[in-house]
Amino acid sequence: MGVATAAAERARLGRPSRRLLLALLAGGAALLWVVFRGTGTLPHDEGSPVFSALNELRAWIDANRATNPVLVLLIDVVRGAIDLLVTTISDLLHAIGWPGVTLGMGALAYALAGRRIALIVLAGFLAFGVLGLWEESIDTLALTLASVVLSLLVGFPLGILAGRSDRFHAAILPVLDVMQIMPTFAYLAPLVLFFLIGPASAAIATAIYAIPTTIRITALGIRGVPETTIEAARSLGATPFQVLRRVQIPMARRTLVLAINQTMMMALAMVVITALISAPGLGASIITALQKVNVGSAFQAGLAIVIMAIVLDRLTAGAADRAEREDRSGRTRDEAARRRIVIGVLAVGLIAVLLSLLSGIGDDWPKALRFSFVKPVNDLSDWVKTSFYDLTTGLKDLVTYGLINPLQAVLVSAPVWLVIGTVAGLALLASSARAAVVAGSALLAVALLGLWEHAMITLASTLIAAAITLGAGLLLGIAAARSDRYAAAQRPFLDAAQTMPAFVYLLPALALFGPTRFTAIVAAFIYAAPSVIRLVEDGLRGVPAGVVEAATSSGTTPRQLLWKVQLPMSRASLLLAANQGIVLVLAMVVVGGLVGGGGLGYDVVAGFSQRTEFGKGLAAGIAIVLLGVMLDRVTQAAGARRDELHAAHGA
Amino acid sequence: MVERAGAIDVHGLWKIFGPEERRLSAPPVDEPSAAFRARTGSTIAVRDLSFSIARGEVFVVMGLSGSGKSTLVRCLTRLIEPTFGELRLDGEDVRAMDERRLRELRRRTVSMVFQHFGLLPHRRVIENVAFGLEIRGEPKGERLRRAEEMLDLVGLSHVAASYPDQLSGGMQQRVGLARALAVDPEVMLFDEPFSALDPLIRRDMQAEVKRLHREQGRTMVFITHDLAEALKLGDRILVMREGAAVQLGTPAEIVGAPADDYVADFVRDVPRSHVLTLRWVMRPLAPGEPAGDGPAFSAETVIRDALPAAAASEAPLRVFEGGVVVGLVERGRILGLIAGAGEPAAGASESV
């Protein structure tokens, strides 16, 4: 009691003084910048010893690939096995051919998820052919499926372990946190270093991206099984394995199917990005189109990706719903009749697959049945660009000259020690001394990598994109929390935005603004805003109805209610929204390197395409991770609360 | 020891939760529980309990939440591992059992009914009842036949093919009961089985348990926080507070001679005439004193049941034991007891 009041007292007294300290920090940093600007900077140096060291590392690995036992193991065994998995699935799907795959998937969808979803799946696969992207779509599908298999093989056992052992759960959570804030761009290069380019690297990169989700949701499902039920099974003498087999897994079935669903969505998003390390499929089509700034052709491939995302999402989500219905109410009485129909449909599907396979029709989708969006979209894009030239260019110039350039100039011309000191100070005030040390060290490491100037360019874009995203996200989230009707109208857009692979976001931005840094900022906004809006809305809606009622009954205006009750009470969610928003924005700003974003993202892309740039690209990947760690730590006050929020949701 | 009639023997049982559990080599006999918690941060959930439960007895453990009663019942089959003490079932040392033997014990000898049922939502009622038999590997036909019998016994044959969440709470607990009965255990443990049920349903279920005990005579350990339930079901009652035993005795002993203010406070509102027997209010017959011709009752008659006769007769009631009159009960003593004035004669309460 005494301790609690003392702490509360300190917090109450501490708040204004912290605000004062923040003002002092800002003022001091500004003053120091005016005095010391232009000194102690680190201009970009193409000949950084780090780059050449990394290039030499690659040369050494290339030279010893055939002899070093560790490398031989990695290449021959791991790479070989995964290559085999991917090519088997891919070859099979290509050999069956489009009629068999389409009908077979439709039949499977009917059996797993019912008639409505079977129709969606049929339509989706037909669309791949109509768009003239059958072959690419199958490549992407095969790589996605192989990556999902890989993710589940590793993720399910680890997730089950984390569900059953508190100690393992506590040990693995921080690892998953780090894996999830790592921008996808960053770990492609190291994988290529060991596994070379090709399907194996792509599948491994995808699995690394998706596995944290698999593990988290699996563990959540296992942990969601009520303690009493487990205890009842133990009291009847069940062995630990019997408890797992007969109680935990069946009772977590719905959540486990959901884990497959989420793993698949994550995998698809990443598979598209692995086109950067020469994985075949729709991602490759998009990258080619992006590099030629052919908006129409990128749109065509982007549309196919969106359709695939919808097909895979509905299929697995439908299967999860069915699992839940069966768990809840049991099988219906006409189960036997339905089973006969399902068997019939599956038989028809199988026959279609066999006929299609034997006919050798393959990927040969009839030319007459194709439709291309390339020209209309390019025309539309040109029309928009010319008609709204003043508007789009005005907006772009306003942000570029009014915000990006000045901030970039400040960051680049500031002494390194000033930037590091200011960031550490911010982390200290916003989070903790430990966060300050980590954030400061991360920046110092960026400087040592020889990428300071590029990192500052990326940081400038990230900060501006984050400010826009958080501001707009906050407004839209508040609007959604206060109006059910608006929330219902907005929800489908958020759902769609969150199931779409990251590359797709670049398209509308590119169509409107061409390849510039501003394009990356717009893409980052589209990418990160849905999460921010959701978290803000959830936080505001999570304020207990009783408290809102009490405030209303004492006569608060809606405005007072918002500022004095709802916003303060949802502080944890708002901080989490800021943290998530910034991390997501960084990931997308970096991808913007593909469309003229510059900075570290461009270094990474260049590293994949030019051998001489490899060292710089690898270093840039590491620098991106370090930037991510720095931004996460500075906003860590939310990170600490994330656990509380998880705990509250879990209870 | 093996020949003793006690189905369950507990001696000096302790359970400590927290990091201190591993560090201790002997129970902290001299340290009060509150001081122990303040010093170590660990909690004494069960403190130095000793008792014997006879074969066929209904043994009730009563206490408020946090008194350690649920921990105690879980210690009996080591669902929770005890920290110190002896634990014997039909003479066999439970604490010395290895995993395999312990599982055998849980599969065949002791079964448990839980407050929140612990049913499997993805299985039909009959498969839930057969779950214990499935776990120990009985063939499917045999276990379903046995499960049907059990459903019949608890009156649920008509919902055998339903799923648990289609049943009311009371029916779900009958399924839990049938599941525990299906393995034909010698001992049944009940952990507040009826606390989550409506009062009327609770009364039905209590009657059900009494009936099953009457018909089958299994040893039962019953955990509750409800005094009325404890008095109704228990042959003997162990009252717990902060992990320790406060009193162990028959319902009449608990109500008639509370061991301390805590128990007295607990039983204050219990109508004593409903619990105490004539033995508690009778005046022993002095040698040579004439017994008179008042109505005759056994010494074990509950006072309430003798009230109509006492009201109708001017002569004191004659109390028999072993075919001999051992005492007399004047109407005034009964009225005094009902009015709450004057303590009844002290009954011998087992010291704990």
Chai-1 contact restraints between the chains, C-beta under 6 A:
chainA,res_idxA,chainB,res_idxB,connection_type,confidence,min_distance_angstrom,max_distance_angstrom,comment,restraint_id
A,T228,B,F114,contact,1.0,0.0,6.0,A-B,restraint_1
A,T228,B,H116,contact,1.0,0.0,6.0,A-B,restraint_2
A,T228,B,G118,contact,1.0,0.0,6.0,A-B,restraint_3
A,T229,B,G118,contact,1.0,0.0,6.0,A-B,restraint_4
A,A232,B,F114,contact,1.0,0.0,6.0,A-B,restraint_5
A,A232,B,G118,contact,1.0,0.0,6.0,A-B,restraint_6
A,R234,B,L79,contact,1.0,0.0,6.0,A-B,restraint_7
A,S235,B,L79,contact,1.0,0.0,6.0,A-B,restraint_8
A,S235,B,R106,contact,1.0,0.0,6.0,A-B,restraint_9
A,S235,B,M112,contact,1.0,0.0,6.0,A-B,restraint_10
A,L236,B,G132,contact,1.0,0.0,6.0,A-B,restraint_11
A,L236,B,I135,contact,1.0,0.0,6.0,A-B,restraint_12
A,G237,B,R103,contact,1.0,0.0,6.0,A-B,restraint_13
A,G237,B,R106,contact,1.0,0.0,6.0,A-B,restraint_14
A,G237,B,R107,contact,1.0,0.0,6.0,A-B,restraint_15
A,G237,B,I135,contact,1.0,0.0,6.0,A-B,restraint_16
A,A238,B,I135,contact,1.0,0.0,6.0,A-B,restraint_17
A,Q242,B,I135,contact,1.0,0.0,6.0,A-B,restraint_18
A,P250,B,H122,contact,1.0,0.0,6.0,A-B,restraint_19
A,D327,B,H122,contact,1.0,0.0,6.0,A-B,restraint_20
A,G330,B,Y163,contact,1.0,0.0,6.0,A-B,restraint_21
